[in-house]
């Protein structure tokens, strides 16, 4: 049977991307972008150095670039600072667009403050993150304006809406990779997000399998979101959350960040701070040591301590009423650009695809290309797209049926062998038992009798282990048989059985917060810090009581806004009761122990007397 070409496969399943009406940057071809960039290298000892000026750089020249050295980091620079005249022109253009058709265009406004959706700890981490932004490397405020100018110029000069495609065949899966390149990410300046940076590579993967008749069927789709990996990135093709137009899945790109989601809505995005990774690893080791010390198994569903301490909350706004690119839309994809064979500009250039802001948190630095991470190592999504989506231990349905039959055959053969060994072991045990009974009471056979007794105990223990394994094998065979019957009948587990912390939009209940609650969320951390400072300055003699009162006030106000006041009161009541119990036990420990001893003695006395009276 003729196999479809890679390009035809990519075309057949290419996704439809939907954007917010306020999105300013869309996927374009990298050739136009690179021709508008300059190439630099940053060395900690010498600072930034220009290698190729703007207007002289091409994809071919970028692919030929080889930087020798361990300390230098090559990067592209797309944006030059805008002049006051350009800024004024941009503002004037915005006003004209707003006043077009005699009405003001609706500007982006966050409907619900992001801080109102998280607790005090997340707000404190967010405040610290915002403060560090003043000191660490960042993209300047006018860069987004300049990027808007440059992007519009590229579009006017003929830049296309394009994706970069790749087909990977591995473990029975046919993986269709779609890479989208954005000239700029204005998440912070445009949508109150975590960062702004030049260049942005995002991706979507579709996982196909071929049935016994040679028909290709889509099974999974995975969407890139903030450098995450694992099961939560993917949805099964029959998941009701996944919207499709014929064979084309619909993906919603978040405004500014370009993270991809399966449904429109507002998503809580928790960004990991890379410079605190060593602290997270140390906490992970402490947690594992505690588990090994107390013999507890690790619960994979629980987040690591690092995820609690080094993540900052932000909101991704994935709207459905903006521009759309894809089949049947007002904007369509140009001819896909294949990344197989890998072009030299993607394989040879390991530097950043935009400005290097020298940000310790890495958020303001541009990303590397589709193959590499910022540190030059290869992306997991590139070298193992199956493992990136958590499918390393999963097989296509057709292959799973055959492999399940093979597993059942192996289990049956192993069980047959074990049954035979158990029968032999049992026969040997019976023979030893007969010989031992024959030797019993014969003084001259005392030593041989003891040897037989030891052998009997050993074989009896081995036989018990074999019977236990046989019972386990039987249960496994029954499970495999049921699994095969379910597969043969077309039965499947829930399409969401693999999800642990799925990306889901905020519900109407979560978004239904009052303006007062949003205001409190915005000022609560500042007020808490000022209150603590006031206590340390004016009430040092009552610092403990003051801190307790301040904490209670903050928690009570938050509980009131979230309609959890009754739960808070109940929790405080239970906590006080436990605390009182601990105090009572501590103060009267000796008396309590003596009372317990008397009660146990009385119980034993009564039980023994009852036994005596019943004789």
Secondary structure, DSSP 8 states (H G I E B T S, - for coil): -----HHHHHHHH--EEE--TT-------HHHHHHT-EEEEEETTTEEEEEE-TTS--HHHHHH-----SS-EEEEE------HHHHHHHHHHHHHHHHGGGS-------SS-GGGGS-HHHHHHHHHHHHHHHHS----TTHHHHHHHHHHHHHHTT-----EEEEEEETTEEEEEEEEEEEEEEHHHHHS-S-EEEEEEEEEEEEEEE-TTS-EEEEEEEE--TT--SGGGEEETT-TT--EETTEEEEEE-TTT--EESSSEEEEEEEE-GGGHHHHHHHHHHHHHHHHHHT----TTS--HHHHHSEEEEEEEE-SSS-EESTTSSB---S-EE-SS--HHHHT--SBSS-----TTSTTS--B-SSB-TTS-B-HHHH-HHHHTT-TT---HHHHHHHHHHHHHHHHHHHHHHHHHHHHHHHHHHHHHHHHHHHTT-GGGHHHHHHHHHHHHHHHHHHHHHHHHHHHHHHHHHHHHHHHHHHHTT----TTTT-SS------HHHH---HHHHHHHHHHHHHHHHHHHHHHHH-GGGHHHHHHHHHHHHHHHHHHHTT-HHHHHHHHHHHHHHHHHHHHHHHTHHHHHHHHHHHHHHHHHHHHHHHHHT-
